[in-house]
Amino acid sequence: MFEFLKAKFEKDAQAAIERRARQLAPDKAPKAQPPKPADPAAAIAHMQSQVRDFISPERKALIANAMRVHRAKQQILAELDDESRAKLVAMAITTLLNNGSMPKKP
């Protein structure tokens, strides 16, 4: 019984918050979401159509290039010996602690 009341109050509270947000900033209020399809296959098709609209060919090429660079860096790091990797980690930590600048040599 209490779960029913809790759900009711939460729903009413959320509706009140959204009403108030629309009153204060009508241009920034959340847009009404389209109803979700009941059929899982329809839901998947709907999401795929949204992804196609979101990912432009330029964005796709940029992501592919970033992935190639990431794989190349990972391969370089994988080929380092333990001593070199430890030095690299120490240098990275030192640089981070010095806000991105290398420490001055004495």
Buried (B, 14 or more C-beta within 10 A) or exposed (E): EEEEEEEEEEEEEEEEEEEEEEEEEEEEBEEEEEEEEEEEEEEEEBEEEEEEEEEEEEEEEEEEEEEEEEEEEEEEEEEEEEEEEEEEEEEEEEEEEEEEEEEEEE
